Amino acid sequence: MVDDDRAPSPEEMLRVMEEQNAATVKMLYADTVLLYVPWGVAWLFGFTALFLHYGLDGQPYAPITQMQAVGVLMAGQVVAGTFAVFGMVRMNRLVRGGSATKGAMYGYAWFAGMFLMTVIALRLSPHLPPEESGLLWAGSSLMVVAVLHMAGGAVWSNWQMFFVGAWVAGVDALGVLLGAGWHALLTAVLLGGGFIVIGLWLRRHK
């Protein structure tokens, strides 16, 4: 038997497995990093537009209607959502077995959570003033984001993901208590700007 045909030693097999695992983790980690910046940009511009519409004292700071501001937010979220779907599909292609099942179920949970939030908001928002209706949509959608981030952190034992969810929950709760204008401002700065900073920091230290 020539050297090229010999069976690999346990040490060589372990080294190959470690290299493959490191490459897979790096690829998955990169996808996670890419998710933060698009959502950060979408929230920064979208909620800034809403803040300029609401103001902090009930008077708008710029001649922008609520629907125009929501349009800016929705357009950004569509782009960010595209990145999110691409990242989830790519991750599921790289993992098998229980991890793939968890990923698929987690993706379905996002869909179910956002669908239920939309049904509730559609049912209740016509009975509210425009400003409170907008707060209902924004607050409930961020609630879903917060809870599912924390749940994902628990499923994958990822404290970073868990704390991001807790941070979103805290900012969302404070903003809802203070009102639509403050909610938009806090979300734009602390969540929009914060997600951009997190994404860039993770990319730098990956």
Protein Blocks (a to p, Z undefined) as FASTA:
>chain_A
ZZklpccdfklmmmmmmmmmmmmmmmmmmmmmmmmmmmmmmmmmmmmmmmmmnomnopaf
bdcdfklmmmmmmmmmmmmmmmmmmmmmmmmmmpghjllmmmmmmmmmmmmmmmmmmmmm
mmmmmmpcfklmmmmmmmmmmmmmmmmmmmmmmmnopaklmmmmmmmmmmmmmmmmnojk
lmmmmmmmmmmmmmmmmmmmmmmmZZ
